[in-house]
Amino acid sequence: MTERELLVTAVKAADDKRAEEIVVLNMKGISLISDYFLICHGNSDKQVQAIARELKSKAEENGVTVKRMEGFDEAKWILVDLGDVIAHVFHRDERGYYKLERLWGDAPIEDLSDMNL
């Protein structure tokens, strides 16, 4: 699976669970740990967990090993490390507090319009 296919799979998995305000930052040349950051949020602990669970499930269905998942039990900020894509699934309140998009403001935002969401 190419990194672009993994990104599309991750975005669609988040969208399938009604993640809100999905943003993808292109981290190439900015971060050594990943090529893309997917950032989204859910409105409840259950929804945040469902989004993370779907990301993990869809990755594994496509032969991608989830390297790490952190924060699942607390469901405030779940990090799902898929290698080339790191997904940050926030609870609505936490996303506003951490503002990752602003922290990584020098990273270009990917156009998701070609992903048929």
Number of C-alpha atoms within 10 A of each C-alpha: 11 8 14 13 11 19 24 17 18 25 23 20 22 28 18 14 18 18 23 16 12 17 18 23 21 20 20 14 9 13 13 8 14 17 19 24 26 22 24 25 27 26 14 15 17 11 19 27 24 22 25 28 18 18 26 22 16 17 20 13 9 12 9 15 14 16 11 12 16 14 15 18 10 12 22 21 27 22 20 23 21 24 18 18 23 24 26 22 32 30 23 19 14 14 19 12 8 12 12 14 18 9 9 15 11 12 19 14 16 13 10 13 7 7 11 7 10
